[in-house]
Amino acid sequence: MQRRNILFSTTRGWNSGDEFILFGVRRVLDDLGIEYNPVIFNRHPSITPKKYTAKRPFFPAKAAPHLDNSHSLEGFSGIDYVVFAGSPEWVGGPRNEALQKFILENNLRCAFIGMGLAGPRTIGEKLDRILKERTEVFFARDAACYDLVKQYPNTHFQVCPSIFSVPNPTLRTVTGPKKVGFVIQTDKTPHQKISSELETYCYAQFEMLRKKFPTTLIAHYIDEFKAARSRGYDVAYSSYSEDYPDIFRRFDVVVSTRVHGCGMCTSMAIPNAMIPHDKRSDTVTKFRSYIAQPGENLADWVENLDVEKTSAAMLDYRQEMHEVYMGLLKGKLSVQS
């Protein structure tokens, strides 16, 4: 059978969490036996800037002239199917409106897998048509997203696919002091920042943890790497999202401000705790992550954690969720053979 050409709406080189989700989505498609060429529509704001797609008086919105090896939505399409690979950025905005127009003009079918919401949103006319007429399946990862779309057909409230981002997870066992990874953010990065108060709390928690356990800071983004290094700390970081399974494997336990740091850890059966800071943190409830309370001393949680028992439960849970995904998606995507 001819290989299909699937366009994935994602970001590359921006928020590593988006790429963790894409790893999981692609693993699901592989497990379904779909043969395809992966093509991306890169929503990275520096590569597909809003200024190229924004509506102006007397000028229609147009797709951006991408500056990387991704699909600009211009010229010959070559695309057979579109997959929105998990994000709170799927409802509106110039980039998404350009993609919605592309789907309708090319009469493409699509799937939304792992969608979330960062705040109140409304569904516009184009997206409403796509959800009614062109969408084969929609997986919402948080309650707010599900409430927005539950009236549409083939909609489900399911765990984010980042839980499948890493293959062949193994039981975590501890042979010495628990090694702790701490995923940190800053208060300055646009669209990825935490509050100054939370940043201060995180560094204070890191200091308390490293008094009891071998503890290392983990950065997902270059700003976080530079901020940690400016404070004199060693930090685990890579510009390549593909390296993060190897980074997380160094640790028995991970504490994270980033939702999809927790998702990848659950994928690897690494017990993890989420430090919540916005509505997107709701996603981690389906990762079986521990959710820290405001001001909590996380060193106490790590000290009392049964790593092996928690890891074993995560292995069983991941397998259970994989079977659910396969059952819901088998035969539902028109790109399946």
Helices and strands as residue ranges (DSSP letters): E 4-10, H 16-31, E 36-42, H 50-53, E 81-85, H 94-105, E 109-115, H 125-129, I 130-134, E 135-140, H 143-149, E 155-157, G 161-164, E 180-184, H 196-212, E 215-219, H 222-230, E 235-236, G 241-243, H 244-248, E 253-256, H 259-267, E 272-274, G 279-287, E 290-291, H 298-304, H 307-329
